[in-house]
Amino acid sequence: MTLPEKLNKWVGYNREHEAVRFAELSSISPEDRLVRFADFIDTDADFKPTKIGNFFGQFWDTFRKPPKERKYVQKLDLCILIYSILSFLVKTLDNSNVSNAYVSGMKEDLHLYGQERNLFTTFFSIGSIIGAVPSQVILNRVRPSIWIPSCEVSWSIMVMIIASTKGAKLIYVMRFLMGITESVAYPGFALVLGSWYRPDELAKRMTIYDAAWAIANMFSGYIQAGVYTSMNGLGGLAGWRWLFIIDGIIGLPVALLGYFAIPDFPINSRAKWMSQAQKDYSVIRMQEIGRKPPRKLTLKRLGQMMTQWRPYGFMWPYILFSICDTSSYWNLWLKSLGIYSVPQINLIPTGGYACGLVSGYLIANMSDRAGKRFPFLMLAIFFNFLGNLLLAIWKIPFGVKMFAFFLPEIGYPLWGLMLTWSAETFQDDTELRGLVVAMGNTLSSAMGAWFPLVVFPTPQAPQYKLGYKLVTGLTVLEAMGVIFFLIMSKRELKTRGKKLNKFGLAVDIEDHSDNGTDKLSLEMGDEEVGKVDYHAKSGAVEITTTDVIVAEKI
């Protein structure tokens, strides 16, 4: 075995082996599956949850699942979901602490009286621009369980280096490199989560994963306040320097845990915490909803992806929502009032993040239960619109202005819904599913590299001449983008021969048999290697025909 082959065996994939395994699993009859996966499939079609389970099931789906299915999904939650939350929380904590450090002494210590604060974001954005799409291409060659944790280890080291800075230049370099290493995480975890959960499970988990942003911003304020009051001057270091040291110390063990916790994809998972039978069942479980396995990404396939309308239709509202985030300007307004202490400036915005957590969970839960995405996307956009509209007016009572800063945080759940939307809309192509989020992040970062400098210049804080007015208009365009995607998706169902399967997800007509039973195409490479006439509902086996609805689920 050559060195490249040994290296690929350790960090990469064996597509030929995956094709053989996929063909073998797809050829198993429904009856044989009941035997082979008896530990995971509940055969009691009359199962009903207990009253307690039914009550708590209103808030979390596993309580209402049959016992075997519940145990399986809980295991996924414990490893995949919990780790992704921890990872995103640490990275967001590091990012938000740059803003907190700025208003907690870093500005004065390093003499940052110009646009340095915005340039920290700009250099980070440039790194993200350079790294986002290449990182997703790398994930097609290197396993997420190798690539993502390795980037996180590098990230944590660079965070601690910032604590030693004596000026803005070193921070610019570190922020640029951090942008490169961070660029894989958000689309990478969205890709992994979307490869293991079904439609009735996904929005809640995507939103909770994304809610790590709000959690981190909440804790960032408390941590900064605690560090500032208890460690400022300790060892001759300012409190804001200790903040970066603590961030790095927290981040390193979380990064190392990723080598164990991230399971890659069902078809090629090497996770030690899953049995081989669980891995095989995971493949079947995704097959049932029509979610295609990963394939080798070639230039030909990449060209085909870029000639579709879907990536651009998705990125339209995705990018606009990204650049319309105005949460980081809240503490600048608080500081300008001159009535709050440093700890209060850091703590007050945590109330907005708390609102985001609550609204995020409620909206995602309703979306999963309703089986719809569009109405809830529009609801989240409305909160963003109203908050920025009030701030654009600006000359409003103090209480109304404080409320206006809260409103966009209530609308923040849009991120989790959009990740769910992408996982379902692009479920026919795993690589496109990862790339479209990466490309959206790349273009968002490209906009973010100059947008704050022009629209929200620091010297104008807190009342910006253009900022909130422009963002209000962009929020309207964002809503129009979501509507456009809905209309085009419905049109595609009719013109390109697509229908909805039992789970409400669009698949090609040939993926259904004539009698309406789900018969999902199971592709590996460019060849169809098998079809399965089987599906499960709520964890209990149900082999039956279903009506096909010609409408888009969004």
N, C-alpha and C positions, 0 to 999 in steps of 0.2 A: 504494500500500500504506500503510495507516494505521500509526501508531506501535505500537499493540498487536500488529498483525500482524507488523511487523518484529521486535518483541521476542520474539514467540512463535517466529518462524522461527529466531532466534538461540539461545534457551534452551529452547524447548518442543518439541512434537510436532505432526506433521501426520497426524491419525488417518485422514483420507480417503486420503491417499497410502499409508499403511501397509496399509489394507484392500485397495487395488488391488494392491499389491506382494505381499501375502500370498495373494490369490486367484491371481495369476499363478504364483507359486512352487508352490502346492498343485496346480495343474493340470498340472504337468510330469509326464510319464509316467516310470516307472522306467527305461525304456531311454534316454530323453532325459537323465535325470539322470546316467547313467553317462558321457555325453558332456560335459554342461555342467560337471560337478564331477569330471572325470577327475583333476584335480590333488589331490583330497582323498579320493577313494573308491578303496580297494584292491579290485580285482576277483578277486584270487586267494583263492578260498574255502578252499584247502588250505594257506594260510599257517601256518607254525609258527615261533615265535621261536627264535633260536639258544640254545645252552645257557647262554651268558652272559646273554642277554636274558631267558631264562626264570628264571634265578636272581635277577637284580635285579628282575624283574617281580614277585617275591614281596613286594617292598617298595614298588615304585612302578609303577603300571599301564602307563605309557607304554613301558616297556622291552619289554612283551609285545605291544604293538600293531603292526599292519602299518605299513610306512614312512610312507605318506602321512598316515594318521590320527595316527601318532605326532608327525609334524612339526606338524600342526595343533594338537593338544592342548598340545604343548610351547610353542607360541606363546601360547596362552591363559594357560598357567602363568606365562610370563615377564612378561606385562603385567598381567593381572587379578589373579592370585594373589599375585605378588610385591608389587604395589603395595598390595593390601588388607592384607597382612601388615605392611608398613612403616607404613601409616597407623594401624592398630590398635596397633602396637607403640609408636609415638610417643605416642598418646593415653593408653595404659595406663601408659607410663613417667611421664608428667606426673602422672597420678592417684596412682600408687603413691609418687611422690616426696613427696607431701604428708605421708604417714605417716613416711617416712624422714627428712624435714626436721624433723618434730616431735620425733623422738628424737635429732636431731643438732644441737640448739642453738636451733631456732626456739621451742621451748617456753619456754626461759629468756630469750631475747632479747626476746620479745614478751609475756612474763609470762602465758602461757596455762596457768593452773592450775585451770581449771574444765572445762566441757564443750565448750570450743572445738574440740577435735579432732573430736569427733562432729558438731558443728555445721557444720564444713567439709563433711563428707559430706552432712549434711542439706540445706544450701543447694544443693549440686550435684544432689542428688536432686530437689529442688523444680524446678530448671531442666529436668532430664530429664523430669519429669512434664509440664511445660507444653509442652515441645518435641517429644516423641516422635511422637505421632500426627499433629499438624500437619505435621511434617517429611515423613512418609510420604505425606500428601495432597499436599504440595508436589511430591514426586517424580512424582506423576501429572500434573503440569503443567510442571515444570522438570526438565530432564535430570539424572541423577546426575552426569554429567561436569561440570556447572556448579554444582549445589547443594552436593554433598559437599565439593569442594575449597574453595569459598568459605567454608563453615563452618569448615574446617580452618585456613585462613589467619587467621580471626578468633580461633580457639582459641589458636594459637601466639602471637599478639600478647598475649592476656590472660595467658598463662602467664608471659611476661616481666614483665608489670606487677606480678605478685605479688612479684617480687624487690625491688620498691621499697617494699613495705608497711612501715608503722610500727606496725601493730596488726591486730587480728582483723577489723575492720569492712571494710576494703578486700578482704581475702581472701574474706569472705562474698559480696561483690558479684561478684567475679571468678568464684568457684566457681559462683554462680548462673547467670551468663552462659555459662560454660563448659558447664554442664549442658545449656543450650538448644542450643548449637552442636554438642555432642557427640552429642546424642540421635539425629541422623540416621544416624550412622556405622554402628553395629552392625547394626541391621535393614536399613540401606541396602545395605551390602556383602553381607550374607546374601542379599538379594534379587537383587543383580547376579550373585553367584556361582552361585546356584541357577538362573539363567536361561541359563547357558552349559555346564554340565557334566551328564553323564548319571549314572544311579544307581550304576554301577560305579566312578565317579570322584569322586563328590561328598563322601562322608563324610570321606575322607582330607583333602580340600582344605578343607572346612569346619572340621575339627579343627585343621589346621595354621594356618588363619586365626585361629581362636580361641586357638591356642597362643601367639600373639603376646602374649597376656596373661601367660603364664608366662615367656616370654622377657624381656618388659619388666620384670617383677618381679625376675628374676634380674639383669639388667643394672642395674636401679635400685640394687640393693644394692651392686654393684661400683662403679658411677658415684659414688654417694653416698660410699662409702668412699674412692675416689680423690680426689674433690673435697674432702672433709673434710680429708684429710691433705696435699694439695698446693696447694689454693687458699684454704683458710681464712685470712682476713685479707688476701688479695691485693686491693690497691686499696681497702683499708678495708672490704671487704665480707665478711660471714660466709660460711662454706662453703655453708650451706643456701641462701643467696641466689644464689650462683653456679650452684647446681644448676638453679634455675628459668630463669636466663638461658641456660644451655647447652641446656636442653630446648627453649626457644623457637627458638634458632638451628638446632637439628636439625629442628624441626617445619616451619619455613617452606618450605624447598626441597622437602620431601616433599609438602606441601600443594599447591604449584605444579605438581608433577609430575602430580597427579591430573587436571588439565585435559587432559592428553594420554593418560594410561594408562587411565582409566575408559571402557569402550566403550558405556555405556548398555545397551540390550537388542538382541538379534539383529535384530529387525524394524525398528529405527530407529537402528542404530548409525552414528555418523559418525567412528569411530576411524580415524586416519590410518595406523595400523600394520596395518590389515586391508584387503585388496583387496575390491572389490565382490563378487567370486565367493565369497570366504571368508565375507562377511556373509550372502550368500544361502544358502550351505551351512549356516551356523549356524542359520538359521531352519528348514531342513529337518531338521537334526539334533535340534533340540528338538521339532519336530513328531512325529518318529518315536516319542518316548517319551510323548507325550500332554501335554507341558507347554504350556499355553496362553499366547499372547502378551498383552501389556498392553492394556487397554482404558480408555476414559474412565470415571472414577469419578463416579457420580451419587448423589444422595441416595437414589434408589430402590434402587440396587445396594447402597449402604451399609446400608440398612434390611434388605435380604434377607440380607446377611452376618450381621447381628447377631441374626437370628432362627434361626440354625443352632446346633446344639450344639457343633460342632467347635471354634470359637474358644475357647469356655469350657473344653472338655475339654482342649485343648492348654495353655491358660494355667494350669490347675491345677498340674501338676508344674513348669512353667516358672517360675512365680512362687516356688513353695516352694524350688526349688533356688537361686534368686537370693538370697533372704533367709537361706538356711542357710549361706552362705559365711562361714566364720570365720577365713580365712587372715590377715586384717589384725591379729588379736589375738596372733599368735605372737610378734612382736617385743616386745610389752608384757610377756609372761611372761619372755622372755629378759632384758629390762632389770631386771625385778623381782628376779632372782636375784643381781644385783650382782657377778657373776663374769666378765662379758664386757665388752669394750671397745665403743665406739660402732661401729667398723668391723665387729667380730664380730657385733654385734646386727643389722647390716644384711646381713651375708653368710650367716649360718646358714640363714635361711629360703629362700635360693636353692636349697638342696638339695631342698626340697619342690617347688619349681617345676620343677626338672630331672626329678624323678620324674613330674610331671604331663606334661611333654613326651613322655617315653618311653611312659608308659601311654596317653597320648592317641593317639599314632601307632599303637601296637600294636592298641588296641581298635578304632579307626576302620578300620584295614587289614583286620582280621578281619571287621568288619561289612560292608565293601564286598565282600569275597571270599565271605562267607556269604550275602550278599543279605538280611540280617536286621538289624533295628534293636532290637527289643524285648529280646532276651537281654543285649545289651551295654549298653543303658540301665540295666537292672536291676543289672548288674555294677558299673557306675560308682556307682550309688546306694548299693550295699552298702558300698563303701569310705568314702563320706561318713558313712553310718550308724555304722560301726564306730569311726571316728576320733572322732566327736562323743560316742559312748557312753562311750568311755574317758575323754574329757575331762570328761564329766558326773560320772563317778565321782571323778575328780581325785586322790584320795589313792592314787596308784599309784607304783611305782618311777620314778626319773628317766628311765631309758632307755625305759620303756614310754610315759611321757608325751611324750617327744620323738618317739617313733614315732607316737603318736596325732596329733600335729600334722602329720606327714607324710601320713597316710592320706587326709584330704580332698583333698589335692593330687593324689593318685593317681586319685581319683574325678572330678577336674575335667573330663576328656574328655566328660562328660555334655553340656556346652554344645555342642560341635561336633556330637554325635549329635542333639541336639534341633533344631539349625538344619537339619541334613539331613532329619530327620523332618518338620519343617514344610515344607521345600521340596517333599518328595514327597507329603505328605498334602494340601497345598493347591496342588498343581500345576495344578489346574483353574481357578484364579483368581489371577492374578499380584498384583492389588491386595490381596486378602485375605492372600496369602502375606506381603506386606510389613507389612500392618496388624497381623496377629496377633502378630508379634514386637514391633512397636512398642507395642501395647497391653500385652503381657506386660511389656515394659520399663517402661512407664508405671506399671502397678500395682506392679511390683517396686520402683520408685523411691518410690512412695507409701508402701509398707511400709518401705522403707529410710530414709525421712525421720524416722521415729519409732522403728523397731524397735531400732536400736543404743542409742538413748538410754534406752529402757526395759529392754531385755534385757541389754545389755552396757554399763552405765554406766561411764565411765572411772574414777571414784573407786574402784570395786570391783575393778579390774584387779589381778592377772590371774585371780583366782578369783571367778567370777560366781555369784551365788546362783541365778539362773534360767537364764542364757544357754545353756550347753551341754546342759542337761537338756531345755529346750524345743526346741532345734534337733534333738535326737535324735528326739523325737516327731514333729516336722514332716517329718523325712526319711522316716519310715514312711508318713505321709500322701502324700508325694511319690511313693513307690513305688505306692501305691494309685491315684494319679492316672494313672500310666502304664498300669497294668492296666485301669483303667476305659476309657481311650481305646482300648486294644486290643480290648476286648469290644465297645464301641460301634461300632468300625470294622467288625468282622466282621458285626455285626448289620446295619449299613447296606448292606453288600455284598448281603445277602439281601433286605432289605426295600425298598431303593431301586434295585434293578436295576443294581448295579455289578459289574464283573469286573476281574480283573488282566490287563493286557496282557503282551506277551512280556517286558517289562523288569520285571515284578513290581509295577507301579503301577496303582492303581485308576482305572478309567475307566468311563463309562456303557456299558450294554449296546449302545446304538445306535452306539457307536464301534467295534463289532466287526461284521464281516460274518457271515453265517450259517455260512460254512465255517470260521470260527475265525481267519481272517487278520486281523491288526491293521488296523483302518480307523479311524484316529484323527480325531476331530472337530477341525476347524481353524476356530475362531471368530474373528471380528473384529467388534467392536461387539456387537450382539445378534442378528446374522444369521449363519447357517452359510454360509460362502462356498466350501467345498470339502472333499473328503475324499481321503485318500491311502492307497493299498493297497501300502505299501512300508515296509521297515525294514532297518536294518543291524545287524550284530552284530560287535562287536570291530573295527569299522572295515572289515570285508570285506563286500561285498554278499551278501545272502542273501534271495532272494525266495521265500518258502515259507510254508506255513500253520503255525500253532502251536496247541498245546493251550491252552485258557483255563482257568486255575485260579481257582476261586471261593474265595478266602481273602485275608486282608489281609496286606500286607507292611508291617512296622513295624520 
